[in-house]
Amino acid sequence: MEISFAGCTFQLENVNDMDLVARQIASGSYEPPLPMLMMATLIRSEGIFIDVGANTGVYTVMAGTIVRDRPIIAFEPFHPVLEILRRNLALNGLTDRVRLMEVALSDKAGTAKLHLPDPGHGLVETSASLEPDFQPAKSICEVPVKQLDEVSISDQIAVIKVDIEGHEHAFLRGARNTILRDRPVIFAEVVSPAKRSAIGAFLHGIDYMDFRLRPDMAIHDGEVLFDNAAWNHALIPRERLAKFKEACDACNMVMLRRFQLS
């Protein structure tokens, strides 16, 4: 499947039309405004892209197409989608540029149980979670886990995307030193079961601000809220607010701060 995005073209393996994300990306209906805002932020930032919970590699491929001169690191532990991810990298000539790590990221090292929902939907699985109460599990498999702080990364990190089905708080704890070192912009999914108070406390401790992303607006409330119209959030270091606003402006989004420190 050929995708046109922001003046660039890339390919995605559609797996006999089973990849719903690929179909939605092709139609422009996938999680707005995240794809455009994330790429607008990346091109305005110095450093590499890290994809945590890369799944079939949609955002890895997108970043590799939009920013052609930077390395990418992608983390994905689930073998069935890893095979599709590898094919997507090969289709787009990205195999050598993407460091693919077959591991989940958390706040510990070792192994953990990945909870898999009922596969009866017949689509590529995108909702496997390390959180046992994220949703009912049909089966469980063991996967290796690491902390991002354990991974050797010499490059400056510009943007991190993390979508790991309610386990984002644990990822952040395991990435604290790396985040403090590079101060990347982090795009994270925050769904209803997410541990929002833990995410909020973490952000407060490192002077980051949370913006929930509606299609036309980035909203800061002073706390991490669940918004059914804004599952994706941008976690912004305070010193990079001006650059983030530039990216919002480029995407015709309003940056609204309902809560501001005096």
C-alpha positions in Angstrom: 0.0 0.0 0.0 1.4 3.4 -1.0 0.9 6.2 1.4 1.3 9.9 0.6 2.0 12.0 3.6 3.3 15.6 4.0 4.7 15.6 0.5 6.4 12.3 0.9 5.5 8.8 -0.1 6.2 5.5 1.7 5.0 1.9 1.6 3.1 -0.2 4.2 2.5 -3.9 4.0 -1.3 -4.3 4.4 -1.3 -8.0 5.3 -4.3 -9.0 3.2 -6.2 -5.9 4.4 -5.8 -6.9 8.0 -3.8 -3.9 9.1 -6.4 -1.3 10.2 -3.7 1.2 11.1 -2.3 1.1 7.6 -5.8 1.6 6.1 -6.4 4.6 8.4 -3.1 6.2 7.7 -3.8 5.9 4.0 -7.2 7.6 4.4 -5.8 10.3 6.7 -8.1 9.3 9.5 -5.5 7.8 11.9 -5.3 9.5 15.4 -5.4 13.1 14.2 -3.4 15.3 14.9 -0.7 12.9 16.1 1.0 11.9 12.8 1.3 15.5 11.5 2.2 17.1 14.8 4.8 14.5 15.7 6.5 14.9 12.4 6.3 18.7 12.6 8.0 18.5 16.0 10.7 16.1 14.7 11.8 18.2 11.8 12.1 21.2 14.2 14.2 19.3 16.7 17.8 18.1 16.7 18.3 14.4 17.3 17.0 11.0 16.6 13.5 9.4 16.8 12.6 6.6 19.2 9.5 4.4 18.7 8.4 2.6 21.8 5.8 0.0 21.0 6.6 0.3 17.3 4.1 -2.5 16.3 4.1 -2.8 12.5 6.3 0.3 12.2 3.9 3.0 10.9 5.6 5.8 12.8 9.1 4.4 12.3 8.6 4.4 8.6 7.0 7.8 8.6 9.9 9.3 10.6 12.4 7.6 8.3 10.7 9.0 5.3 10.2 12.6 6.6 13.7 12.9 8.2 16.0 11.0 5.9 19.4 11.7 7.5 18.8 10.5 11.1 19.0 7.1 12.8 15.9 5.6 14.4 15.5 3.1 17.3 12.3 1.0 17.4 11.3 -1.2 20.3 8.8 -4.1 19.7 8.6 -7.4 21.6 5.7 -9.2 20.0 6.9 -11.5 17.3 3.9 -11.7 15.0 4.0 -7.9 14.4 7.8 -7.9 14.3 7.6 -9.8 11.1 5.4 -7.2 9.5 7.6 -4.4 10.9 10.7 -6.0 9.2 8.8 -6.1 5.9 7.8 -2.5 6.2 11.4 -1.5 6.9 12.6 -3.4 3.8 9.9 -2.0 1.6 11.1 1.5 2.4 14.9 0.9 2.4 15.1 1.5 6.1 16.5 -1.8 7.4 20.0 -0.4 7.8 18.9 2.9 9.3 16.6 1.5 12.0 18.0 -0.2 15.1 15.3 -2.7 15.8 15.2 -4.0 19.4 13.0 -7.0 20.1 12.2 -6.0 23.7 9.5 -4.2 25.7 10.4 -1.2 27.8 9.4 -0.8 31.4 10.9 0.2 34.8 12.8 -3.1 35.3 14.9 -5.6 33.4 14.2 -9.3 32.9 11.0 -10.8 31.5 7.3 -9.9 31.8 3.9 -11.3 30.8 2.4 -9.7 27.7 -1.4 -10.0 27.8 -3.0 -10.6 24.4 -6.7 -9.9 23.8 -9.1 -12.1 21.9 -7.8 -12.3 18.2 -11.4 -12.7 17.0 -11.4 -9.3 15.4 -9.2 -10.8 12.6 -6.9 -7.7 12.4 -3.2 -7.2 13.1 -2.9 -7.1 16.9 -2.2 -3.6 18.3 -3.5 -3.9 21.9 -1.2 -6.3 23.7 -0.2 -4.9 27.1 2.1 -5.6 30.0 -0.7 -4.4 32.3 -2.8 -7.3 33.4 -5.9 -5.2 34.0 -5.7 -3.2 30.8 -8.3 -5.3 29.1 -9.4 -9.0 29.3 -6.6 -11.3 28.0 -7.2 -14.3 25.9 -3.6 -15.5 26.2 -0.3 -14.6 27.7 3.3 -14.8 26.4 6.6 -14.0 28.0 8.7 -11.2 26.5 12.1 -9.7 27.5 11.9 -6.2 29.1 14.5 -3.5 29.7 14.7 0.1 30.9 15.5 2.7 28.3 18.2 3.9 30.7 20.0 0.5 30.2 20.1 0.9 26.4 23.3 2.4 25.0 22.3 5.5 23.0 25.0 7.9 22.1 22.9 10.1 19.9 20.8 13.0 21.1 17.1 12.1 21.3 14.7 14.6 19.7 11.3 12.8 19.9 10.0 9.7 21.6 6.7 8.0 20.7 5.4 5.6 23.3 2.2 3.7 22.8 2.3 0.6 25.1 -1.3 0.2 26.2 -1.4 1.6 29.7 2.2 0.9 30.7 3.5 4.3 29.8 4.1 5.3 33.5 6.5 2.4 33.9 8.3 3.3 30.7 8.8 6.8 31.9 10.3 5.6 35.3 12.7 3.4 33.4 13.7 6.2 31.1 14.2 9.0 33.7 18.0 9.5 33.3 17.8 9.5 29.5 14.9 12.0 29.5 16.8 14.2 31.9 19.9 14.0 29.7 18.3 14.8 26.3 14.9 16.5 27.2 13.1 15.0 24.3 9.5 15.8 23.3 7.5 12.6 24.2 4.2 11.7 22.5 2.4 9.2 24.6 -1.0 7.5 24.5 -3.1 8.1 27.7 -6.2 5.9 27.6 -8.7 5.4 30.3 -6.9 2.7 32.3 -3.6 4.6 32.2 -2.1 5.5 35.6 -2.5 9.2 35.0 -1.5 10.4 38.5 1.8 8.5 38.3 2.5 10.1 34.9 1.6 13.5 36.3 3.9 13.2 39.3 6.7 12.0 37.0 6.3 15.0 34.7 6.1 17.5 37.6 9.4 16.1 39.0 11.3 16.7 35.7 9.6 20.0 34.7 7.6 18.7 31.8 4.1 19.8 30.8 1.3 17.6 29.5 -0.8 18.6 26.5 -3.7 16.4 25.5 -4.1 16.5 21.7 -7.5 17.1 20.2 -7.5 17.3 16.4 -7.4 21.1 16.4 -6.0 21.9 19.9 -3.3 21.0 22.4 -4.6 21.6 25.9 -2.6 21.9 29.1 -4.7 21.6 32.3 -1.9 21.3 35.0 -2.7 17.6 35.4 -2.9 14.5 33.2 -6.6 14.0 32.3 -8.3 11.3 30.3 -10.1 12.8 27.3 -12.0 10.5 25.0 -11.4 13.0 22.1 -7.7 13.1 22.9 -6.1 9.8 23.6 -2.7 11.0 22.6 -0.7 13.5 24.7 2.5 15.6 24.1 4.8 15.7 27.1 6.9 18.9 26.6 10.0 20.1 28.5 9.1 23.6 29.7 12.1 25.1 27.9 10.9 23.7 24.5 7.4 25.3 24.7 8.1 27.8 22.0 9.3 25.2 19.5 6.2 23.1 20.3 4.0 26.1 19.6 5.8 26.4 16.2 4.8 22.8 15.4 1.2 23.4 16.6 1.0 26.5 14.4 2.3 24.6 11.4 -0.5 22.1 12.0 -3.2 24.8 12.4 -3.6 23.8 16.1 -4.3 26.1 19.0 -2.0 25.7 22.0 -4.2 26.3 25.1 -2.8 26.6 28.6 -5.7 26.5 31.1 -3.3 26.2 34.0 -0.2 28.4 34.2 2.2 28.9 37.1 2.5 32.4 38.3 
